[in-house]
Amino acid sequence: MRERSTPRHAQPAVELTPAAEPEQTSLATPPNSALPKLLKPRQVSLRAFGVVLGIELLAGLGWALTSWTWLAFALLFGGLLGWSFRRRGDAHRAIAANERARELLDLGQADEAAQLLDQLLASRRTPPNIRPLAAYYRALVSIRHGEFNQARERIRAVIESGWLGNRKTLQSLAPAVYAAATLASVLDGDLQAADRWRAEGHRCAANLDRHWFVADAFMLARGDAWEQLLHRLNANWDAIEGTVSGAGIRQLQLLEAYALARLNEREDNYRGLHSGQEISALIHGIRPGRFDYLALRWPELREFMQAHRLLATG
C-alpha cells in the first residue's frame, strides 16, 4: 500500500450537508432507448394473484365439464407447477444476463453491456422484480456514455418503482442506487439534486460508508472543497482500497491530483508543499480517454485533464 502524505494544514472533515468504476469505451452516444416500464411490487402481486386465480378457474371448469375430480386436481397442480418452473427459469436467465452485463461494464465494454441490458428490459420474459436491477445497470452505462440526464431519469424510475424499500427484493442495492443518482447529478452539474439523493441514500437501512467513497469525493471536488477531499481520502484510504474497484480508485486518484493542482494555484501554505511529481504519480497509468466522460460538463476538470494529456478528445 502506497504512503499517502497528509496536508499540513488540512481542515478536519466536515460532514456533507445531509441531504467502482469500470473504464469507458467511447463517448459516442448510442440511440436513446425508451425508459422501460417497471411494475411496482403491488402490481406484481396482483398479477401473480390473477395467474393463480386463472389456473384455479381452469381446474374448476375441467371438473364442471367432466365431473372428474382427478382431472381438476391435475389441471390445478400442473398449472401451478408449470408456472412456477417457468418463473424460476426466467429469473435464472435474467440474473445471469445481469451478471454478464456487469462483467462487460467492468471490462470497459459499455456498448455491449447496453445492448444486452436493452434486450433484457425489452423482453416480456424478464421477471418484474429483476427489471429494476437491469435498469440500474443500464443507468450506469448511460453515465459511462456521458448521458447524465438519461442516467438520472433511469435511476429515478428505479427508485420510484418501489423495489428498493425495506423488505423488498432490492433493499440491499438501495444505497448503491442512490450513490449512482448522486454521482450522475454531480457530473451533470446539479449539486442540489445530488445533495437530496445523498440524504435519501443515507436513510436506507442497508447504508454503509463504502457506498459513498466515490460519490462523496466527486461532490467535494465539484464543490471546491479541496482540503476536505484530501483529508477524507487520507483518512479512509485503507477502507477505500478494500472496497472500491480498481477503476474507482483511479478516479479518486484523479480527483486527488486535481485537488492538489487547484490548491497549488492559491497563494497559501499549500504552494510548494506538493510538487508536480506527486501529481504526476497520482495520474500515472491513467489511459488517455478512459475518463473523458467525467469532464463533459465540468470545464475546470476538463482543463486539468487536457493539461495533463488525459483526454482522448480535443
Secondary structure, DSSP 8 states (H G I E B T S, - for coil): -------TT-------------------------------HHHHHHHHHHHHHHHHHHHHHHHHHH--HHHHHHHHHHHHHHHHHHHHHHHHHHHHHHHHHHHHHHTT-HHHHHHHHHHHHH-TTS-TTTHHHHHHHHHHHHHHTT-HHHHHHHHHHHHHTTTTSTTSTTGGGHHHHHHHHHHHHHHTT-HHHHHHHHHHHHTSTT--GGGSHHHHHHHHHHTT-HHHHHHHHHHHHHHHHHHS-HHHHHHHHHHHHHHHHHHHTSSSTTTTTS-HHHHHHHHTT--TTTTGGGGTT-HHHHHHHHHTT--S--
